[in-house]
Amino acid sequence: MKVKICGISDIETALYAVESGADAIGFVFAESKRRVTPKLAKEIIKHIPDQVFKVGVFVNERADVIQQIVNETGINVIQLHGDEIPEFCEQFSIPVIKALSIGSSEDLNQLDKYSCDFYLLDSPRGKYRGGNGVAFDWSLLSEEQLKGKKIILAGGLSIENVAEAIQLAAPYMVDVSSGVETDGKKDVNKITKFIERAKNRSKHEIS
Ligand SMILES: O=C(O)c1ccccc1NCC(=O)[C@H](O)[C@H](O)COP(=O)(O)O
């Protein structure tokens, strides 16, 4: 199972997550308590190995601003976490993750409207558009609607529930932010345990 650790804001935590096996690291450029400047993201990204995805998270941002941040920082995947329409998501030359808020089974119909590389399924908005630490009802997910799509499962995942989430949703990747924090800061022990749980679960699935 692939793992994305989102809301990274310092080099030490980024390196720790990578050494623990993270496949993707997320940087939030939208309104958030985890927001980073392009300058800081660039500094962190310099230390991250090539094979790790560097994801920039944006909410209803202008395309030229997103492109400028991509050029400036070394971000190589764009995550669009707002109300971006399908045509907006299709204009970039690097992979795009479209985040969708899942509050009802009808919300899953959005999946067919977009032609993106990845779809991140998250809870409906809380204080911010994402990163609120709240899980949605995974029983809404139907195999039929997810078929053929690379799904990133997000929203309230934690060490305690990630194995169950993987079993139920069989996503391409799991994404976590709040669940690997203590008192609002990334917690390296939680990061290691979360990645272990997520990756162990996938070993069981293969065997
Ligand atoms: O993380 C944020 O603060 C954030 C703010 C605004 C838009 C998106 C944001 N995060 C995007 C992510 O990919 C989070 O990891 C995802 O929403 C799950 O977060 P959590 O429920 O805290 O694990």
PDBQT file of the ligand as one rigid body, heavy atoms in Angstrom, charges set to zero:
ROOT
HETATM    1  O1  LIG A 301      -4.086  19.610   5.636  1.00  0.00    +0.000 OA
HETATM    2  C1  LIG A 301      -4.615  20.721   5.573  1.00  0.00    +0.000 C 
HETATM    3  O2  LIG A 301      -4.490  21.546   6.482  1.00  0.00    +0.000 OA
HETATM    4  C2  LIG A 301      -5.418  21.103   4.353  1.00  0.00    +0.000 A 
HETATM    5  C3  LIG A 301      -5.992  22.369   4.285  1.00  0.00    +0.000 A 
HETATM    6  C4  LIG A 301      -6.734  22.748   3.179  1.00  0.00    +0.000 A 
HETATM    7  C5  LIG A 301      -6.913  21.856   2.134  1.00  0.00    +0.000 A 
HETATM    8  C6  LIG A 301      -6.356  20.587   2.192  1.00  0.00    +0.000 A 
HETATM    9  C7  LIG A 301      -5.614  20.195   3.273  1.00  0.00    +0.000 A 
HETATM   10  N1  LIG A 301      -5.086  18.928   3.366  1.00  0.00    +0.000 N 
HETATM   11  C8  LIG A 301      -5.199  17.993   2.309  1.00  0.00    +0.000 C 
HETATM   12  C9  LIG A 301      -4.853  16.569   2.589  1.00  0.00    +0.000 C 
HETATM   13  O3  LIG A 301      -4.491  15.864   1.657  1.00  0.00    +0.000 OA
HETATM   14  C10 LIG A 301      -5.093  15.957   3.962  1.00  0.00    +0.000 C 
HETATM   15  O4  LIG A 301      -4.105  15.012   4.198  1.00  0.00    +0.000 OA
HETATM   16  C11 LIG A 301      -6.454  15.269   3.947  1.00  0.00    +0.000 C 
HETATM   17  O5  LIG A 301      -7.456  16.244   3.886  1.00  0.00    +0.000 OA
HETATM   18  C12 LIG A 301      -6.668  14.376   5.194  1.00  0.00    +0.000 C 
HETATM   19  O6  LIG A 301      -6.450  15.092   6.361  1.00  0.00    +0.000 OA
HETATM   20  P1  LIG A 301      -6.701  14.423   7.811  1.00  0.00    +0.000 P 
HETATM   21  O7  LIG A 301      -8.153  14.129   7.935  1.00  0.00    +0.000 OA
HETATM   22  O8  LIG A 301      -6.231  15.459   8.761  1.00  0.00    +0.000 OA
HETATM   23  O9  LIG A 301      -5.853  13.192   7.858  1.00  0.00    +0.000 OA
ENDROOT
TORSDOF 0
